[in-house]
Every structure is written in structure tokens, then in C-alpha cells.
Amino acid sequence: MKLRVLVLGAGFGGLELTSILSEKIGDRLDLTLIDQHDSFYFGFSKLDVMFGRKSPDSVKIPYRSIVKPGVKFCQETITAIDPVKKMVTTKNKTYEADVLVVALGANYDFNATPGLTTHGNEYYSFEGAEKLRGVIPKFKKGNAIVGVCGAPFKCPPAPSEAALMLHDYLIEAGVRDVCTISLIIPFGSPIPPSPDSSKALVKSFEERNIRFIAQRKVSSIDGLKRAAILDDGTEMPFDLFLGIPKHVAPDVVLQSGLAENGWIPVDRANLLTKFSDVYAVGDITSVGTPKAGVFAEGAAKIAAASIIASFEGKENGSPYTGAGSCYIEFGKGQVGRVDVDFFSGPKPFGIHHDASEALTADKEYFGSSRRERWFGLK
Ligand SMILES: Cc1cc2nc3c(=O)[nH]c(=O)nc-3n(C[C@H](O)[C@H](O)[C@H](O)COP(=O)(O)OP(=O)(O)OC[C@H]3O[C@@H](n4cnc5c(N)ncnc54)[C@H](O)[C@@H]3O)c2cc1C
């Protein structure tokens, strides 16, 4: 008897879970991995794409490279999920399984911030990052804003990274002296669980004359005034606006009965939803970690162990600790790292590692090792 598994979404969570199941029980596995796209890219590639450091095509990894025992990839758009019957409908057909894993990530609600895409820009979607390749080079003078429009948002360091990378870009273009950069974040510090990483970032902002505005978010963009309107009514005129849009669960999840208060609640012990044999991992959940690839991957490991234990009639292993390491681009080719643990202690805590060239190499390895593990590509 083969275990029939449907993995919805081939991002960080779906790819890691698929790889583990194939590695451990590939000969007894009948797994279908479904994604609407034909290729994967790391979230951080969007920063490289928007600043013209890498071409859009060079950061895409095609799903057709996945050749793993017991695994089939299907490029299809999922239109309905029935968690009771464990049935999934796509634009092409209907699938049934013994185990369902929802790893559909977070989408963006651009309309929640009026004017964002008509008068400003966002870099969280691939298309938005691609569009900015033509916009950023035209910014030669005036005010730039990197602004968060809602929380939670993916990769909490990414707004700080964009501000620091924009600084480098403008220095290289020889126009930094005639430009201002402001960063607007709805938290008290850039990375709340790690006071040391936050301190290092704030110091970098001060050294580079980047204005850091904490505890505020952007409510709308006024096209006539070319100004960002903050949630306390403050108007900030801009010549370049780089936004982080409000995040939402994909519609297909909201319509499935799996979500509560916008995201899927899961049991931290095994990543099971309230429906039997239906798991959820990554950004789509409200498990309590930030929306980041490393946490999606960590959750996928626990869910995979639980699926295997249950298939083999064994005891479940250790629960999800919510631990992971996030790399932070500090600019000037230097990368820092924060090792965060959300659930092991009484409160989340992070250990900061100063930016260095060694950590830049570490981040490179982070990408290349996943590329090899998930896609078999060197
Ligand atoms: C600018 C930026 C920088 C980032 N930097 C980092 C970083 O340095 N480190 C880090 O750990 N994280 C980083 N992240 C966050 C990271 O990319 C996400 O948190 C991570 O991808 C979440 O993994 P996931 O598996 O939950 O979802 P995703 O990786 O988003 O995967 C979800 C998949 O579901 C598919 N899907 C959705 N709806 C449907 C549908 N209806 N039908 C079929 N398929 C569907 C999507 O196509 C997608 O492939 C960054 C994000 C951004 C935007």
C-alpha cells in the first residue's frame, strides 16, 4: 500500500516536505506536488532582481528538474480544497489523497493600500521587483521611502535590507548626496526578537543617514501630492516609493474552511490542522513564527516526521521549536545573521552575528544547498 500525499504549493515548505518524504519512504510513496508556476525562486532573489544585480531568468529554478522517487510535479492552479474529503480541485482535474499538506504561502492585497501600485511600487511580488529594474535607475534626486503597509509581512528584515541596498545603489550611481531614504516599519525595532540585530541595523541606518520611522505603517499613497499617508495621518512626500504590501491567505484557502482570522491554525506539535490528516506549513499558518522560508522549512520537517510516524504506526517525534536562522543584507557586500528561537523559551529570543564576508558565503551556501537538495542541481 502506497501512501497518497497531495502537497499544495512548491515553495520552501512544500519542497522541503516533499524531499524528506521521498528520501525516507520514496518506495512506498505516491506524492503529487502541485504549483501554479513552472519555477521556484528564493524570496531574497527579488532584492537582487530589483537592484539589477541578477536577471529575472537567472534566479528561477524550473520545477521540471525535480526527479525524486514517489514524486510527481503538476503545474496547475488549485481552485478548491475539501479538507474533509481530502480532495483538491484544479483548473484541470480533481485529486484525492490520504494526507493533504497545505503550503500555499501568503498572497498580497494590493487594493488594501489605495494608490500603492498606481502611484507607488512594491517589490514583494516577482513582477513588482522586475518592474523596479526600470524605475530605480530613473530616481536621481529627491525622497525615497521604503514603507510597510501591513503586518504580518514576509521576512521582517527585508524592508531594512531594501533601504540599505538602495543606499549602496545610490552611492554607486553618484547621487546619494541629493537623495533622502526613509524606512517605515510597524514595529518598535527592525527585528523585535533580537535587540542586538536591531541595534546593529539602527547603527547602520544612522551611519548611512537613513531615517528610521518605527511603530508606523503606510495607509495609502496620494497620487496628486505624491505622498505616502501614514496611519497617524502624517504625509511624507516621495519621488520613489518601495512598498511592502498587506499580506493575505490565497482565496482558495479562505474559501476552504481551513482558515480562522485569515490564516490556518495548526497544532505546534505536528503542524496538523483541525482536520484529520490535513497539515499546513509555512506562511499560510498562524503558528506564531515570522513568515520566512527558514521557518516554513523547519515546520515542514516536523510535519514530514509526523506523516511518516503515523504511516508507520510509530510515536510522533519532537514538536516544532520555531527555530531558524535569517540572513540580513547589511550592504557593502556584507551579510549578518540572526538565529531566532520562538518556542523553546518563555519568549522569543535571537542571537546576532555581525555582518561579515564569511556570512555572505554562508548565505550563498544556504541557497545552493537547497537548490541541490530540492532540485538535484549543482
Ligand atoms: C523580498 C523578500 C525577501 C525574503 N528573504 C528571505 C530570506 O532571506 N530568508 C527567508 O527565510 N525568507 C525570506 N523571504 C520569505 C520567504 O520567501 C517566504 O517566507 C517563503 O517562501 C514561505 O514559504 P512557503 O512554503 O510558506 O510559501 P511560498 O514559498 O510562498 O510557496 C507557496 C507556493 O504556493 C503556490 N500557490 C499559491 N496559490 C496557489 C494556487 N491557487 N494554485 C497553485 N499554486 C499556488 C505559489 O505559486 C508558491 O510557489 C523573503 C521574502 C521576500 C518577499
The ligand as a Gaussian input file, in Angstrom:
#p B3LYP/6-31G(d) Opt

LIG

0 1
 C       11.869000      40.416000      -0.567000
 C       11.818000      39.130000       0.200000
 C       12.977000      38.645000       0.802000
 C       12.937000      37.450000       1.550000
 N       14.080000      36.988000       2.123000
 C       14.051000      35.855000       2.852000
 C       15.239000      35.353000       3.458000
 O       16.329000      35.912000       3.317000
 N       15.136000      34.214000       4.200000
 C       13.950000      33.556000       4.375000
 O       13.916000      32.528000       5.067000
 N       12.797000      34.022000       3.824000
 C       12.831000      35.137000       3.064000
 N       11.673000      35.604000       2.482000
 C       10.387000      34.963000       2.792000
 C       10.180000      33.662000       2.039000
 O       10.279000      33.857000       0.649000
 C        8.784000      33.095000       2.364000
 O        8.502000      33.249000       3.713000
 C        8.749000      31.616000       1.991000
 O        8.837000      31.482000       0.606000
 C        7.479000      30.951000       2.530000
 O        7.452000      29.606000       2.150000
 P        6.040000      28.864000       1.938000
 O        6.392000      27.476000       1.517000
 O        5.176000      29.043000       3.118000
 O        5.342000      29.649000       0.755000
 P        5.904000      30.032000      -0.715000
 O        7.375000      29.806000      -0.805000
 O        5.378000      31.395000      -0.988000
 O        5.197000      28.972000      -1.643000
 C        3.822000      28.944000      -1.872000
 C        3.586000      28.344000      -3.246000
 O        2.179000      28.127000      -3.415000
 C        1.851000      28.399000      -4.763000
 N        0.414000      28.715000      -4.870000
 C       -0.268000      29.680000      -4.206000
 N       -1.569000      29.640000      -4.552000
 C       -1.706000      28.640000      -5.452000
 C       -2.813000      28.090000      -6.164000
 N       -4.068000      28.572000      -6.043000
 N       -2.589000      27.043000      -7.008000
 C       -1.342000      26.524000      -7.154000
 N       -0.269000      27.008000      -6.506000
 C       -0.446000      28.048000      -5.658000
 C        2.737000      29.569000      -5.129000
 O        2.925000      29.639000      -6.539000
 C        4.030000      29.271000      -4.378000
 O        5.000000      28.616000      -5.177000
 C       11.695000      36.767000       1.694000
 C       10.546000      37.235000       1.057000
 C       10.591000      38.396000       0.309000
 C        9.354000      38.885000      -0.388000

